[in-house]
Amino acid sequence: MPRHYGLDWLRIGAFAILILYHIGMVFVPWGFHVQLASLPWVAIPMLASNPWRLMLLFVVSGYATRALAVRHPSILSFVRGRSIRLLVPLAFGIAVLVPPQIWAELVSKYGYPGSYWTFWTRDWLSFRRIGGVVPTPAWNHLWFVGYLWAYTMAIALMLAVGHPWARAAQRLFDRIFGGWGGVILPVGWLMLVDIHWFPGESETHGLIDDGLAHLLYFPALLFGFGMAGSERVLDSFRRGWIVAGIIALLSYGVAAGLELRWPGLAGAPAGLGNIFAGARAVQGWMAVVALIGIAERFWNRDHVWRRTLTEAVFPFYLIHQTIIILVALALQGAGWPLAFDALILIIATVAGCWLFYLVGRRVRWLRPLIGLRPGDGSKRAI
């Protein structure tokens, strides 16, 4: 199948927004590993991307999963290749990248007295809650990688068992989700999940006890997988992006208005929680439709930097939260203006991510650990 440059750019942009979102978590009253402030107004811009940022990543990942599957000569080859590319960085992340986050949280919130070396060698693999509150070990933001691997294995099983019906399944997907079906039906599904089945609940990111997330993100990945073979669905998004974008903005206005009036919906009249959840469901999927349509319409072209940025986004994702948390810990108590803190966080995170990627891609044995293909990294990626 041909490469879709527009979705490459969309994936790059989605990860960039995710990094900025996690920087925002340092200042928002939603709870984070290390925080510099708890400003209710920061929740308003955060809500602009909160309902769709992960949904979009799973849809785009589903598209990429299909593109990768057709390149492999067999299902076994596909399973082996995806396991190496996902599980090796996941293991490296749990062993090396995530522990500093937990240590910083313990120091910041609970007065943990030990050094990082003490924590890493004594407490990290203790399989207990340090101080009764922080579990170890953990995967923190790398839950996305673990879920993506699990969903990919489920798709591989479906491909192995359902191969004789693959074309019929694609035709059914086109029939159901072509036209307005791909716009309206997922919104109905999201409302069922958020309002009827899991009202007021949050994702756990614990894999085995996270029904809410699985009902949101596995269907999103399956949708992206089917969309990769459906010109009809892509064309409907290309034609409907303006309407979808307007609806997404209006829905965001409803959610933001409720958040402004009742931060965290504390003290809100009965029933407004369902309105808030419904607005987020509409905003979330309509934003996905609009962004895919924009990518189809305007971004489906190559650029000299696309290859480098496409390769860099996974290493960026692996390291970005560790940088954010450690820099935030260093900034605690400095007494600087919060705007200056935010600027330092942005600059340090971007610089640290680039350094992590550029060093890792040139060291042969590091490449698999940060999610890159084997090689010597001597060739320029642009």
CORNOR-V898838 format. One record per backbone hydrogen bond with DSSP energy under -1.0 kcal/mol. CO is the residue of the C=O (numbers start at 0). NH is the residue of the N-H. Records with the same first field share a line. If there is no record, write none. Layout:
# CORNOR-V898838
CO: NH ; NH
This chain:
# CORNOR-V898838
3: 7
4: 8
5: 9
6: 10
7: 11
8: 12
9: 13
10: 14
11: 15
12: 16
13: 17
14: 18
15: 19
16: 20
17: 21
18: 22
19: 23
20: 24
22: 25
23: 26
25: 35 ; 36
26: 38
27: 29
38: 41
39: 42
40: 43
41: 45
42: 46
45: 48 ; 49
48: 51 ; 52
51: 55
52: 56
53: 57
54: 58
55: 59
56: 60
57: 61
58: 62
59: 63
60: 64
61: 65
62: 66
63: 67
64: 68
65: 69
73: 77
74: 78
75: 79
76: 80
77: 81
78: 82
79: 83
80: 84
81: 85
82: 86
85: 89
86: 90
87: 91
88: 92
89: 93
90: 94
91: 95
92: 97
97: 100 ; 101
98: 102
99: 103
100: 104
101: 105
102: 106
103: 107
104: 108
105: 109 ; 111
114: 118
115: 119
116: 120
117: 121
118: 122 ; 123
122: 125
127: 135
128: 131
129: 132 ; 133
133: 129
138: 141
139: 142
140: 143
141: 145
142: 146
143: 147
144: 148
145: 149
146: 150
147: 151
148: 152
149: 153
150: 154
151: 155
152: 156
153: 157
154: 158
155: 159
156: 160
157: 161
161: 164
162: 165
164: 168
165: 169
166: 170
167: 171
168: 172
169: 173
170: 174
171: 175
172: 176
173: 177
176: 181
177: 180
179: 183
180: 184
183: 187
184: 188
185: 189
186: 190
187: 191
188: 192
189: 193
190: 194
191: 195 ; 196
192: 197
197: 200
205: 207
209: 213
210: 214
212: 216
213: 217
216: 220
217: 221
218: 222
219: 223
220: 224
221: 225
222: 226
223: 227
225: 228
226: 229
229: 233
230: 234
231: 235
232: 236
233: 237
234: 238
235: 239
239: 243
240: 244
241: 245
242: 246
243: 247
244: 248
245: 249
246: 250
247: 251
248: 252
249: 253
250: 254
251: 255
252: 256
253: 257
254: 258
255: 259
256: 260
257: 261
261: 264
262: 265
264: 267
268: 271
270: 274
271: 275
272: 276
273: 277
274: 278
275: 279
276: 280
277: 281
278: 282
279: 283
280: 284
281: 285
282: 286
283: 287
284: 288
285: 289
286: 290
287: 291
288: 292
289: 293
290: 294
291: 295
292: 296
293: 297
298: 300
302: 305
304: 308
305: 309
306: 310
307: 311
308: 312
311: 315
312: 316
313: 317
314: 318
315: 319
318: 322
319: 323
320: 324
321: 325
322: 326
323: 327
324: 328
325: 329
326: 330
327: 331
330: 333
336: 340
337: 341
338: 342
339: 343
340: 344
341: 345
342: 346
343: 347
344: 348
345: 349
346: 350
347: 351
348: 352
349: 353
350: 354
351: 355
352: 356
353: 357
354: 358
355: 359
356: 360
362: 365 ; 366
365: 369
366: 371
367: 370
